[in-house]
Amino acid sequence: MNVAIYCGSQTGKSPIYIEKAKELGEKLAKTGLGIVYGGSTVGLMGAVADSALAHKGRVIGIMPEHLQKRELTHLNLTEIHIVDSMHTRKAKMADLADAYIALPGGCGTLDEYFEIFTWAQIGLHTKPVILYNINGFYDALVQHFEKMLDEGFIRAEQRSILQVATSVDEILEILLVDQGKAKKIAN
């Protein structure tokens, strides 16, 4: 199973973001779950990848040509795919992933998250789409989702698409339940 990670090319102001990104990389690796991400060495992206690699995890990077210098392509990944555009990056990540997690990040992170959420909403996939709400980062967004539900812009039966986790253990529970309803976490 591969998990797409959407997150910032920055680390954010609070050290908790990088700490939790590293924890996620480590636990995904120890659980045998591969990572598909943007292919960079910087920001939370680099922290997740480096942590997973340090714990013998599989990490696949998808890097658009035009971002190779700006985001600094990670050269020590299990696989790296250099692609022609952001559209191709997002499509390749979606194809390779069995689940999706959005850590804190900026507009690019939200763009990736909302596209994959919308695809689930319109029935293009049934894979888990998880907001990792570190330090309350996504509280306002979760509140806005509730507003969209209350105002009738998201149907009640689509509410289950919005999965919010505040810990790596909650993320693993969602992923492993979805993976087969019975897989045990490897130590």
C-alpha positions as CSV (number, residue, x, y, z in Angstrom):
1,M,0.0,0.0,0.0
2,N,1.3,3.5,-0.9
3,V,0.1,6.6,0.8
4,A,0.3,10.0,-1.0
5,I,1.5,12.8,1.3
6,Y,0.6,16.4,0.6
7,C,2.4,18.9,2.7
8,G,4.4,22.1,2.7
9,S,7.7,22.8,1.1
10,Q,8.2,25.0,4.2
11,T,8.5,23.7,7.8
12,G,6.1,26.2,9.4
13,K,6.8,28.4,12.4
14,S,6.1,25.8,15.1
15,P,8.6,22.9,15.6
16,I,5.6,20.5,16.1
17,Y,5.0,20.4,12.4
18,I,8.3,19.0,11.5
19,E,8.3,16.7,14.6
20,K,4.9,15.2,13.5
21,A,6.0,14.9,9.9
22,K,9.0,12.9,11.0
23,E,6.9,10.7,13.2
24,L,4.5,10.0,10.3
25,G,7.4,9.1,8.0
26,E,8.8,6.7,10.7
27,K,5.5,5.0,11.5
28,L,4.5,4.6,7.9
29,A,7.8,3.0,7.2
30,K,7.7,0.7,10.2
31,T,4.2,-0.4,9.2
32,G,5.3,-1.3,5.7
33,L,3.3,1.5,4.0
34,G,5.1,3.2,1.1
35,I,5.1,7.0,0.6
36,V,4.4,8.9,-2.6
37,Y,5.1,12.6,-2.3
38,G,6.4,15.6,-4.2
39,G,10.0,14.5,-4.4
40,S,11.7,17.3,-2.5
41,T,14.3,17.6,0.2
42,V,12.9,20.7,1.8
43,G,10.1,21.5,4.3
44,L,7.8,19.0,5.7
45,M,8.1,17.1,2.4
46,G,11.8,16.4,3.1
47,A,11.2,15.6,6.8
48,V,8.6,12.9,6.0
49,A,10.8,11.4,3.3
50,D,14.0,11.4,5.3
51,S,12.3,9.9,8.3
52,A,10.8,7.1,6.3
53,L,14.1,6.4,4.5
54,A,15.9,6.3,7.9
55,H,13.5,3.6,9.0
56,K,13.9,1.6,5.7
57,G,10.7,2.7,4.2
58,R,9.8,3.0,0.5
59,V,9.6,6.5,-0.8
60,I,8.6,7.5,-4.3
61,G,9.0,11.1,-5.4
62,I,7.2,12.9,-8.2
63,M,9.0,16.1,-9.1
64,P,8.0,18.5,-11.9
65,E,10.9,19.6,-14.0
66,H,10.3,23.3,-13.3
67,L,10.6,22.8,-9.5
68,Q,13.8,20.8,-9.5
69,K,16.0,23.7,-8.3
70,R,13.4,25.5,-6.2
71,E,12.3,22.4,-4.2
72,L,15.6,20.6,-4.5
73,T,15.0,17.1,-5.8
74,H,15.6,14.3,-3.2
75,L,18.3,12.1,-4.8
76,N,18.1,9.2,-2.2
77,L,14.6,8.0,-2.8
78,T,13.4,4.5,-3.6
79,E,12.2,5.9,-6.9
80,I,12.1,9.4,-8.4
81,H,9.9,10.4,-11.4
82,I,10.7,13.7,-13.1
83,V,7.5,14.9,-14.8
84,D,6.6,17.7,-17.1
85,S,4.0,19.6,-15.0
86,M,2.1,20.0,-11.8
87,H,-0.9,18.4,-13.4
88,T,1.2,15.3,-14.3
89,R,2.6,15.2,-10.7
90,K,-0.8,15.2,-9.2
91,A,-2.1,12.6,-11.6
92,K,0.9,10.3,-11.0
93,M,0.6,10.6,-7.3
94,A,-3.1,9.8,-7.5
95,D,-2.4,6.8,-9.6
96,L,0.3,5.4,-7.3
97,A,-1.5,6.0,-4.1
98,D,-4.0,3.9,-2.2
99,A,-4.7,6.7,0.3
100,Y,-4.1,10.4,0.7
101,I,-2.9,12.5,3.7
102,A,-2.7,16.3,3.9
103,L,-0.3,17.6,6.5
104,P,-0.1,21.3,7.1
105,G,1.0,23.3,4.1
106,G,0.1,26.2,1.8
107,C,-2.0,26.7,-1.3
108,G,-0.3,23.8,-3.2
109,T,-1.2,21.4,-0.4
110,L,-4.8,22.5,-0.3
111,D,-5.0,22.3,-4.1
112,E,-3.8,18.7,-4.0
113,Y,-6.1,17.8,-1.1
114,F,-9.2,19.4,-2.6
115,E,-8.7,17.8,-6.0
116,I,-8.4,14.3,-4.5
117,F,-11.3,15.0,-2.1
118,T,-13.5,16.2,-5.0
119,W,-12.6,13.1,-7.0
120,A,-13.9,11.0,-4.0
121,Q,-17.0,13.2,-3.8
122,I,-17.9,12.6,-7.4
123,G,-17.1,8.9,-7.2
124,L,-13.8,8.6,-9.1
125,H,-12.2,6.8,-6.2
126,T,-13.1,5.4,-2.7
127,K,-9.7,5.7,-1.1
128,P,-9.2,7.4,2.3
129,V,-8.6,11.1,2.2
130,I,-7.2,12.3,5.5
131,L,-6.5,15.7,7.0
132,Y,-3.8,15.5,9.5
133,N,-4.8,18.3,11.9
134,I,-1.5,18.9,13.7
135,N,-1.8,21.6,16.3
136,G,-5.3,22.6,15.2
137,F,-3.9,23.7,11.8
138,Y,-7.0,22.6,10.0
139,D,-9.6,23.5,12.6
140,A,-11.0,26.4,10.5
141,L,-11.2,24.2,7.4
142,V,-13.0,21.5,9.2
143,Q,-15.4,24.2,10.5
144,H,-15.9,25.3,6.9
145,F,-16.7,21.8,5.8
146,E,-19.4,21.7,8.4
147,K,-20.7,25.0,7.1
148,M,-20.8,23.5,3.5
149,L,-22.8,20.6,4.9
150,D,-25.2,22.8,6.9
151,E,-25.8,25.0,3.8
152,G,-26.4,22.1,1.5
153,F,-23.2,22.3,-0.6
154,I,-22.0,18.8,0.5
155,R,-24.6,16.1,0.8
156,A,-24.9,14.3,4.2
157,E,-23.9,11.0,2.7
158,Q,-20.6,12.5,1.6
159,R,-19.7,13.5,5.1
160,S,-17.7,10.3,5.6
161,I,-15.2,11.4,3.0
162,L,-14.0,14.1,5.4
163,Q,-11.6,12.1,7.7
164,V,-9.7,14.2,10.2
165,A,-6.9,12.8,12.4
166,T,-5.0,14.5,15.2
167,S,-2.4,11.7,15.7
168,V,-0.4,9.2,13.6
169,D,-2.1,6.4,15.5
170,E,-5.5,7.7,14.2
171,I,-4.1,7.8,10.7
172,L,-2.8,4.3,10.9
173,E,-6.1,3.1,12.2
174,I,-7.9,4.6,9.2
175,L,-5.3,3.2,6.8
176,L,-5.1,-0.2,8.2
177,V,-8.8,-0.7,8.6
178,D,-9.2,0.4,5.0
179,Q,-6.4,-1.8,3.8
180,G,-8.0,-5.1,4.8
181,K,-10.0,-4.7,8.0
182,A,-7.5,-7.0,9.8
183,K,-3.9,-6.0,9.2
184,K,-1.9,-5.7,12.3
185,I,0.6,-2.9,12.8
186,A,4.2,-4.2,12.5
187,N,6.6,-3.1,15.2
